[in-house]
Amino acid sequence: MKRSTLMRSKDCLLLRTQLDCLWPKGGAVARQFKMNEYFRNESDHCSGVLDVVKEKIRERIGLEYGYRAVPKSREHLLKHQPKPEELPARSMVDSYTTATLALSTDVMFRERYINHLNRVRLGRLIEELDMFAVWLCHRHITVPQLPEGVALPYSFVTLLVDKVEFSNIKYLKANQDIAFSGFVSWTGKSSMELIIYVRQHKATNQFIDITKAIFLMVARNATNTGPAPVNPLKPANEKEQEIWQEADARQKQRRKDQADTVFTSRPQEHEYAIMYGLLQRTTPADSFDLNVRQLPPKCRWMSDSQRSTNILPFPESRNAQNTIFGGYIMRQAVEISFIMASIYVNGWPLLKCISDISFMKPVMVQSIVEMTAHVVYTSHNYIQIMTVARLWNYVEGTSDITNVFYLTYRADKTVDEVLPGSYREMLWYIHGRRKFLAALNLQPQFPLSPENIDASQGNKQHN
């Protein structure tokens, strides 16, 4: 947003602050949401509309307007970085807050979030999720010894997005406000897990659930050259202790999953059986030549089920270090994956889950990003997509993978089965199958039946 536009709209935003917090303020029934959000009972803190939240983040880190090819130095803030023992413990309710994406009152603002079906662009929603996650980090971090007027000597980086589960997408309207809420659920030495809920306001004291997302953020120093300590999290009661234990178990599972992938360790025995079955199905019965493959009916080769695009990020999506926001990259990945899924099913599939978004390298403003969406697994009316973001150095002619995204879509009909044509694609197939099972909370059985998939979704079938 241009500064002149921001200044013109700032008064309007401030005038709306009494309407920004759309959460019902009274009544135990009104506060009991389907996602079992506990902290709404404990805190009525509201941070305002998301545009105001973005301004608060700018002010806290001392980020000035105006692009500079060489960002303004923040080295003077390094001397203010606290030691771990100087940071007081925080509870989960300390970071809890709500914010509103105000779509109902500003028609021009709404244009950024609307798609051709008059629904909200999910890529934009993911982008705002990332920004709200950064704000929750700011809410958690408190430095008592920081002099007044000195910018916060921290940078916050998205390390991964564990899981984002969607529901009620068909009922998500672009002309109704969307409410965000969240809190820090776990901390390490310099890392924080955050849980974020998103709902849309429908009527007085009525909301529909949209998503629950789990982010893992990392605190860095003012120049983003090293780690920075975070306030330890101390559960304030039994409920917070329960949430912390669940988060700690997720952190341990992440370490296990990182060490146990088909790219670093052998597939399991039942997965070898799946791979052999795929080879039998795609090899002519009267041929001993394994290089000759045939495609069964109602199937497609994985190599023919991919789409790529190249992106040139611009300074409007940068942070204080002139690196591109993770939310921008996530939005681009969601949109290219939707294109691939739509072409594959010849229709408009619904996004059910995003899982295991990993951020391996920062993306600088001057970078070129190539994104490729691959259909790596299908089951009945579900499609599993793996989208890979590759960073190109156009001066040296080299490239590195910077992000990998896994997205699960559901179509309104049975889709063609995707089949691997090489050993590498077989590993992608097995990997995609694992991600699909995890996304829908299915057991690793074979074969998968529609009944088992439907049963695993339970009440989610109305989405």
C-alpha positions in Angstrom: 0.0 0.0 0.0 1.4 3.5 -0.9 2.0 5.7 2.0 -0.4 8.4 0.7 -3.2 5.8 0.5 -2.3 4.5 3.9 -2.5 8.0 5.4 -5.9 8.6 3.8 -7.2 5.3 5.1 -5.7 5.4 8.5 -8.4 7.6 10.0 -11.0 5.2 8.6 -9.3 2.3 10.2 -9.0 4.0 13.5 -12.7 4.9 13.4 -13.6 1.3 12.8 -11.6 0.0 15.8 -14.8 -0.5 17.9 -16.1 -2.7 15.1 -12.9 -4.6 14.5 -13.2 -7.2 17.3 -16.2 -9.1 16.0 -15.9 -11.9 18.6 -18.9 -12.2 20.9 -18.2 -10.6 24.2 -20.7 -12.3 26.5 -22.2 -15.6 27.2 -20.6 -19.0 27.7 -22.4 -20.5 24.8 -21.2 -17.8 22.4 -17.6 -18.4 23.4 -17.6 -22.2 22.8 -16.4 -22.6 19.3 -16.2 -25.9 17.4 -12.4 -25.8 17.3 -12.4 -26.0 21.1 -10.5 -22.7 21.5 -9.8 -22.2 25.2 -8.3 -18.8 25.4 -11.3 -16.9 24.2 -12.7 -17.6 27.6 -9.6 -16.1 29.3 -8.8 -12.9 27.2 -10.8 -10.3 25.2 -7.6 -8.8 23.8 -8.0 -7.5 20.3 -5.3 -6.0 18.0 -7.6 -4.3 15.5 -7.8 -4.8 11.8 -4.9 -6.6 10.1 -3.7 -3.4 8.3 -3.3 -1.8 11.8 -1.4 -4.9 12.9 1.0 -4.5 10.0 1.6 -0.9 11.1 2.3 -2.0 14.6 4.9 -4.5 13.4 6.6 -1.8 11.4 6.7 0.6 14.3 8.1 -2.1 16.7 11.0 -3.0 14.5 11.6 0.6 13.3 11.1 -0.2 9.6 10.8 3.0 7.6 8.9 3.5 4.3 10.8 3.6 1.1 12.8 0.9 -0.7 16.5 0.8 -0.5 18.6 -1.6 -2.6 20.9 -1.8 0.4 18.6 -2.0 3.5 19.2 0.5 6.3 21.6 -1.0 8.8 20.2 -2.4 12.1 23.6 -3.3 13.6 23.2 -0.6 16.2 20.4 -2.8 17.7 22.6 -5.8 18.3 23.9 -4.3 21.6 20.3 -4.4 22.9 19.8 -8.1 22.3 18.9 -9.6 25.7 20.5 -12.6 27.3 18.2 -15.6 27.9 18.3 -15.0 31.7 17.0 -11.4 31.2 13.8 -12.5 29.6 10.8 -13.1 31.9 8.6 -16.2 31.5 5.3 -15.8 29.6 2.1 -17.7 29.7 0.0 -18.6 26.6 -2.7 -16.1 27.4 -0.1 -13.3 27.3 0.4 -13.7 23.6 -3.3 -14.5 22.8 -5.0 -11.9 20.7 -7.6 -11.5 17.9 -7.5 -9.4 14.7 -10.0 -8.8 11.9 -9.7 -8.9 8.1 -12.3 -6.2 7.4 -14.0 -7.3 4.1 -17.6 -6.2 4.8 -17.1 -2.4 4.8 -14.4 -1.6 2.2 -15.3 -2.6 -1.4 -11.9 -1.5 -2.8 -10.0 -3.4 -0.1 -12.1 -6.5 -0.8 -10.9 -6.7 -4.4 -7.5 -8.1 -3.3 -9.2 -11.1 -1.6 -12.0 -12.1 -4.0 -11.9 -14.8 -6.7 -14.2 -15.4 -9.7 -16.6 -17.5 -7.5 -17.1 -14.5 -5.2 -15.2 -16.4 -2.5 -12.1 -15.5 -0.6 -8.7 -16.3 -2.3 -7.2 -18.9 0.0 -3.7 -17.8 -1.1 -4.3 -14.4 0.2 -5.7 -15.9 3.4 -2.5 -17.9 3.9 -0.5 -14.7 3.3 -2.3 -13.0 6.1 -1.9 -16.0 8.4 1.9 -15.6 8.0 1.7 -11.9 9.0 -0.5 -12.7 12.0 2.0 -15.3 13.1 4.7 -12.7 13.1 2.5 -10.5 15.2 1.9 -13.3 17.8 5.7 -13.5 18.1 5.8 -9.8 18.9 3.1 -10.3 21.4 5.1 -13.0 23.2 8.5 -11.3 23.2 9.0 -8.7 26.0 12.4 -7.2 26.8 12.1 -5.3 30.1 15.6 -3.7 29.8 15.0 -2.3 26.3 15.3 1.5 26.4 12.2 3.5 25.5 12.1 4.5 21.8 14.5 1.8 20.7 13.3 -0.6 18.1 12.9 -4.3 19.0 16.2 -6.0 18.2 14.6 -9.0 16.7 13.6 -10.5 13.4 11.1 -13.3 13.1 11.3 -16.0 10.4 8.8 -18.7 9.4 10.6 -22.0 9.7 7.7 -24.3 8.7 4.0 -24.5 8.7 3.1 -27.8 10.3 -0.5 -28.2 9.1 -3.4 -26.0 7.9 -6.7 -27.8 7.7 -9.6 -26.1 5.9 -13.3 -26.5 6.3 -16.5 -24.8 5.1 -14.7 -23.4 2.0 -17.9 -23.4 0.0 -19.5 -21.1 2.5 -16.6 -18.6 2.7 -17.8 -15.2 1.4 -15.6 -12.3 0.3 -18.0 -9.7 1.6 -18.0 -10.8 5.3 -15.3 -10.1 7.8 -12.8 -12.8 8.8 -11.6 -13.1 12.4 -8.1 -14.4 13.3 -7.0 -15.5 16.8 -4.0 -17.3 18.1 -1.3 -17.7 20.7 2.2 -19.1 21.3 1.8 -22.7 22.4 5.5 -23.8 22.8 9.0 -22.3 23.0 12.5 -23.6 22.6 15.7 -21.5 22.9 14.9 -19.4 19.9 11.9 -21.1 18.3 8.1 -20.7 19.0 5.2 -22.8 17.9 2.0 -20.8 17.3 -1.6 -22.0 16.9 -3.9 -19.8 14.9 -7.7 -20.1 14.3 -9.6 -18.4 11.5 -13.3 -18.0 11.4 -15.8 -15.9 9.4 -18.5 -13.8 11.0 -21.9 -14.7 9.7 -24.4 -13.1 12.1 -24.6 -11.9 15.7 -22.6 -14.2 17.8 -22.3 -16.7 14.9 -19.2 -17.8 13.1 -18.1 -20.6 10.8 -14.8 -22.3 11.2 -12.4 -21.9 8.3 -9.0 -23.2 9.5 -6.7 -24.1 12.3 -3.0 -23.6 11.5 0.2 -24.5 13.3 3.3 -22.4 12.6 6.9 -22.8 13.8 8.7 -19.5 13.9 12.3 -18.7 14.7 13.6 -15.6 16.4 16.7 -14.0 14.9 18.8 -11.0 15.9 18.3 -7.5 14.5 20.4 -8.2 11.4 19.1 -11.7 10.8 22.6 -13.1 11.1 22.2 -15.3 14.2 19.6 -16.7 16.6 18.0 -14.6 19.3 16.6 -15.9 22.6 12.9 -15.9 23.3 11.0 -15.6 26.5 10.4 -19.0 28.0 6.9 -20.3 28.1 5.5 -21.2 31.5 2.0 -22.8 31.4 -0.2 -20.9 33.8 -2.7 -23.7 34.5 -3.6 -27.3 33.7 -5.1 -26.4 30.4 -2.0 -24.5 29.2 0.1 -27.4 30.4 -2.0 -29.8 28.3 -1.6 -27.6 25.3 2.2 -27.3 25.9 2.5 -31.1 26.1 0.7 -31.6 22.8 3.0 -29.0 21.2 6.1 -30.6 22.7 5.0 -34.0 21.2 4.5 -32.3 17.8 8.1 -30.9 18.0 9.5 -34.4 18.7 7.5 -35.9 15.9 8.8 -33.2 13.5 12.4 -34.3 14.3 11.4 -37.9 13.7 9.7 -37.1 10.4 12.7 -35.1 9.2 15.0 -38.1 9.7 12.5 -40.6 8.3 11.7 -39.8 4.7 11.9 -41.8 1.5 14.7 -39.4 0.4 16.9 -40.3 3.3 15.9 -43.8 4.3 14.5 -47.0 2.7 10.8 -47.3 2.1 8.9 -49.6 4.5 8.1 -53.2 3.5 4.4 -52.5 2.6 5.6 -49.6 0.5 8.0 -51.8 -1.4 4.9 -54.0 -2.1 3.1 -50.9 -3.5 6.0 -50.0 -5.7 6.3 -53.5 -7.1 2.5 -53.5 -7.8 2.9 -50.2 -9.7 5.7 -51.7 -11.8 3.6 -54.8 -12.6 0.6 -52.7 -13.6 2.6 -50.5 -16.0 4.8 -53.2 -17.6 3.4 -55.2 -20.5 2.7 -58.8 -19.5 4.5 -60.2 -22.5 7.6 -58.1 -22.1 10.7 -58.6 -20.0 12.0 -55.2 -20.9 11.4 -53.0 -17.8 12.1 -49.9 -19.9 8.9 -50.5 -21.8 5.9 -49.0 -19.9 2.2 -48.9 -20.6 -0.4 -46.7 -19.1 -3.5 -48.5 -17.8 -7.0 -47.1 -18.5 -8.1 -44.0 -16.5 -4.6 -43.3 -15.5 -2.0 -40.5 -16.2 1.7 -40.4 -16.0 3.2 -38.3 -13.2 5.6 -36.7 -15.7 2.5 -35.3 -17.6 0.9 -34.0 -14.4 2.8 -30.9 -13.5 2.8 -27.2 -14.1 5.5 -24.6 -13.7 5.6 -20.8 -13.4 8.4 -18.2 -12.8 8.0 -15.4 -10.4 9.9 -12.1 -10.0 9.2 -10.8 -6.5 9.1 -7.1 -5.9 10.1 -4.8 -3.0 6.5 -4.4 -1.8 6.7 -8.0 -0.4 10.0 -7.5 1.5 10.9 -7.3 5.1 13.6 -5.2 6.9 16.4 -7.4 5.4 15.1 -7.1 1.8 14.0 -10.7 1.9 10.6 -11.8 0.6 7.9 -12.5 3.2 7.1 -16.2 3.6 3.5 -15.5 3.3 4.0 -14.2 -0.3 5.8 -17.4 -1.3 3.0 -19.5 0.3 0.3 -17.5 -1.6 2.1 -18.2 -4.9 2.4 -21.9 -4.1 -1.3 -22.2 -3.2 -2.3 -20.6 -6.5 0.0 -22.6 -8.8 -1.1 -25.8 -7.0 -4.8 -24.9 -7.5 -4.1 -24.4 -11.2 -2.5 -27.8 -11.4 -5.3 -29.5 -9.4 -8.0 -27.7 -11.5 -6.4 -28.8 -14.8 -6.1 -32.4 -13.5 -9.8 -32.7 -12.4 -11.2 -30.5 -15.2 -13.1 -28.5 -12.5 -12.7 -26.6 -9.3 -11.4 -28.8 -6.4 -11.5 -27.8 -2.8 -8.4 -27.3 -0.8 -8.6 -29.6 2.3 -5.1 -29.4 3.9 -1.7 -27.8 3.6 1.0 -29.7 5.4 4.8 -29.5 6.1 5.6 -26.2 4.4 9.4 -25.9 4.9 11.5 -22.8 4.4 15.1 -23.8 3.6 16.6 -20.6 2.2 15.6 -16.9 2.2 14.4 -15.3 -1.0 16.0 -12.0 -1.8 14.1 -9.2 -3.6 16.2 -9.6 -6.7 15.7 -13.4 -6.9 13.8 -15.3 -9.6 11.6 -18.1 -8.2 10.5 -21.1 -10.2 7.5 -23.0 -8.8 6.5 -26.4 -10.1 3.3 -28.2 -8.9 3.4 -32.0 -9.3 0.5 -34.4 -8.8 2.3 -37.1 -6.8 -0.6 -39.2 -5.5 -4.3 -39.7 -6.1 -7.0 -41.7 -4.2 -10.6 -41.8 -5.4 -11.6 -38.1 -5.4 -8.5 -36.8 -3.7 -5.4 -35.3 -5.2 -2.0 -34.8 -3.4 0.2 -32.1 -4.8 3.8 -31.4 -4.1 4.9 -27.9 -5.1 8.6 -27.1 -5.2 10.0 -23.6 -5.2 13.4 -23.2 -6.7 15.5 -20.1 -6.4 17.5 -19.1 -9.5 20.7 -17.1 -9.4 20.6 -15.6 -12.9 24.1 -14.2 -12.6 25.8 -17.5 -11.8 23.2 -19.7 -13.5 22.7 -21.9 -10.4 19.6 -22.9 -8.5 18.6 -24.1 -5.1 15.3 -25.4 -3.6 14.0 -22.9 -1.1 10.6 -24.3 -0.3 8.5 -27.5 -0.6 4.7 -27.5 -0.1 2.2 -30.4 0.2 -1.4 -29.6 -0.6 -4.4 -32.0 -0.5 -7.4 -31.3 -2.7 -10.8 -32.9 -3.0 -12.8 -33.1 -6.2 -16.5 -33.7 -6.7 -15.8 -36.9 -8.7 -13.4 -39.8 -8.9 -10.2 -38.6 -10.5 -7.8 -40.4 -12.9 -5.0 -42.3 -11.0 -1.6 -40.8 -11.3 1.2 -43.3 -11.9 5.0 -43.0 -11.6 7.1 -43.7 -14.6 10.6 -43.9 -13.0 12.1 -44.9 -9.7 12.4 -41.3 -8.6 8.7 -40.8 -9.3 8.0 -43.9 -7.4 9.6 -42.3 -4.3 7.6 -39.2 -4.9 4.5 -41.4 -5.1 5.3 -43.1 -1.8 6.2 -39.7 -0.2 2.9 -38.2 -1.5 1.0 -41.1 -0.1 2.4 -40.6 3.3 1.5 -36.9 3.2 -2.0 -37.8 2.1 -2.5 -40.2 4.9 -1.2 -37.7 7.4 -3.3 -34.9 6.0 -6.6 -36.9 6.4 -5.5 -38.7 9.6 -5.7 -42.1 7.9 -3.9 -45.3 8.8 -1.1 -46.6 6.5 -3.2 -49.4 5.1 -3.3 -50.7 1.5 -5.4 -50.4 -0.5 -7.4 -47.3 0.6 -11.1 -47.5 0.3 -13.6 -44.6 -0.1 -15.4 -45.8 3.1 -12.2 -45.5 5.1 -11.5 -42.1 3.8 -15.0 -40.8 4.4 -15.0 -42.3 7.9 -11.8 -40.5 8.7 -13.3 -37.2 7.8 -16.3 -37.5 10.0 -18.2 -34.3 10.2 -15.8 -32.6 7.8 -17.8 -34.1 4.8 -20.1 -31.0 4.8 -17.2 -28.8 3.7 
